[in-house]
Amino acid sequence: MMTQTTPKDHAGEQDLDLTSSALDHRIAEQATATNGTNGHTNGHTNGHSNGHSNGANGHAPEIQELDASRLVVHRADPTAREVPDEVTAVSGLETICTDHMITCTWRVATGWEAPELKPYGPLSLMPTASVLHYATECFEGLKVFRGYDGKLRLFRPELNAKRMLMSTLRISLPGFDPKELEKLITTLVAVDGPKWLPRSRPGSFLYIRPAVIGTQPQLGVQAPREALLFITASFMPRMDSPPGGMKLHTSPEDMVRAWVGGFGYAKVGANYGPSLLATQEARARGFGQILWLYGKEGYCTEAGASNFFVVWRTKEGKVQLVTAPLDDRLILDGVNRRSVVELAKTRLAGEVEVVERRYTIDEVMEAGKEGRIVEAFASGTAFFICPVSLIHHRGKDVDIPMGEKGDMGPYTAKIKQWMMDIMYGNEQHEWGVVVTKE
Ligand SMILES: *Cc1c(COP(=O)(O)O)cnc(C)c1O
């Protein structure tokens, strides 16, 4: 009895890692399932396998993997809808989707059905569907760009696909091979790109929104045994250069967006609905987004649903590009964030030091007071690289320099230009993935 391990004995280091290791385990399981040759497992074994996992038992139905090559195509009438002019398209009053969407149904016993490309339109769900009650939803956001060379490009789509797998498994929805998701995304933009993102509009983009939801129509708090993956493409306004820059208001003292042990690192719907109240209040006071702080120390984490960067001079005079770290799993590992970090590390080496660490709003306020803030910006797919001109915190404002032309600081401008060149094909780079077979 004395040597027996009770749960309490594990209360030390091990417990801290439980969720992350469960998640890592499922991601690894998915990789094994999809890299193996049998193609029968679907990496969704926790409580879901029902003993069908390998098809080893001759009577068990085969569990199908997500397989883009099985796509069933139902074309929309290409003359039914007209592409709006550019002004209407990006007015932001409504989300105008392209002709098609892709959907794919999953069931625990049989796995993923053949994906379907079909006319864009409403989904059919039971009012008791899991997603409507228990927030079993996650999503992605990426853009397809019409290059100045006439080509369509995605920007590092494999990162979105991998992140979607992670988010999906975090909320106990079914796993899939991220490469198959990437293929489905590519197919949708290859089909709708020529009409909705015509060659006559170089320098423009469409926004792609993949999502997975739990559709099982059974109430009860449990992992769904039915799910739906869907992908749409739509217009979206440009939000990367609000007049006068983006103004941030720090989060209310009694509210956190995400917490250590929470799920801020996953793109799950549950992170966003509850944040809207503070955002709405801030908007009413003329601010663009909330700068989400964390803990009594007031660590700066993210700006709205974008990552946040400050360029400042240290007291010793060193120029640093500072952003919150990933290791505490508070913030989302943004594709744009990663790209900014990687570009700054290589192309601004010797000029700017890139620092991923926890830093507080007090450090930012102090740097502001001492005139050490060089510039600041938010980064993400929706807002792209959006210059920040002001931070309001507990009754005080910090003004942030916006460069000579007043539109953005020189480092922000450089980084933004590098990214745009890759996205729109002015620079041939492995991050800009050309969509062939348009
Ligand atoms: C989507 C998102 C971002 C930006 O990620 P990207 O991959 O760069 O688009 C940042 N923070 C949050 C909370 C997000 O939801």
The ligand as a MOL file (V3000), in Angstrom:
LIG
                    3D

  0  0  0     0  0            999 V3000
M  V30 BEGIN CTAB
M  V30 COUNTS 15 15 0 0 0
M  V30 BEGIN ATOM
M  V30 1 C -5.8590 33.1900 -36.7080 0
M  V30 2 C -5.2530 33.8900 -35.5530 0
M  V30 3 C -4.0080 34.5460 -35.6140 0
M  V30 4 C -3.2540 34.7090 -36.8970 0
M  V30 5 O -2.7910 33.5230 -37.4410 0
M  V30 6 P -2.3540 33.4870 -38.9670 0
M  V30 7 O -2.0080 32.0790 -39.2140 0
M  V30 8 O -1.1780 34.3890 -39.1080 0
M  V30 9 O -3.5230 33.9590 -39.7650 0
M  V30 10 C -3.4820 35.0680 -34.4580 0
M  V30 11 N -4.1370 34.9880 -33.2890 0
M  V30 12 C -5.3440 34.3930 -33.1850 0
M  V30 13 C -6.0010 34.3210 -31.8690 0
M  V30 14 C -5.9450 33.8370 -34.3100 0
M  V30 15 O -7.1460 33.2690 -34.2140 0
M  V30 END ATOM
M  V30 BEGIN BOND
M  V30 1 1 1 2
M  V30 2 1 2 3
M  V30 3 2 2 14
M  V30 4 1 3 4
M  V30 5 2 3 10
M  V30 6 1 4 5
M  V30 7 1 5 6
M  V30 8 2 6 7
M  V30 9 1 6 8
M  V30 10 1 6 9
M  V30 11 1 10 11
M  V30 12 2 11 12
M  V30 13 1 12 13
M  V30 14 1 12 14
M  V30 15 1 14 15
M  V30 END BOND
M  V30 END CTAB
M  END
